[in-house]
């Protein structure tokens, strides 16, 4: 009997490990079976229902008791949501783990579209109150872009780094470029001065050269390596082929360098796209806090 019961233990352990791994890989969007999505939906639906059921005279506006209630909820959410940056500094497990906090940040942030808009009573104009609402919408939209980036770009980053020998890190790509440059320097010694100058231009160009627009679009029109390949091939079209032509080796090395450069630049592009939305999201968040503070101050001291 004991020998028959023993084989079941590994199956139980395997199932437990599987559940643990599934829980570990559960993304922040799906955290706890979309707990915070459900909470945000209940909050938004409640606000929508109360907006249409409660009669505010002469019409809904931010200065009514109902408008103040929605405004207080919205302002509280905004100030709480900005604490995510501080929360990231303390990684702890449990119900308020970083994953749970991020999930709440996303879904409660989206609920502000409903809460903040209903707070205005759809009375928008050229004033600090509408400015606060507009900045809030910019912050939310930039956050949606960030979610999309983080949902899609890491896989692209991993695919770009994949190699026949395994994953290639950024440092390894740079080392490959340095190795190719050393080989190119030696291989270019027998070349004619004009040909050697083309190779030298490729060697001297910084692989990280390029402005922000070039990096984010992965468009490097001034690539000296690409130019050297094209010009050397044009030159070779009018020269007789020799059995041991040094240009053959140089051409092969330049092609390998161009391929490595393409991978590195794609790597930098994806990294930049993962970071660029923060250059909108974070400054706009601080601008929102300033506009919201001015909005609250003007309401309580001038209205």
Order of alpha helices (4+ residues) and beta strands (2+ residues): alpha-alpha-alpha-alpha-alpha-alpha-beta-beta-alpha-alpha-alpha-alpha-alpha-alpha
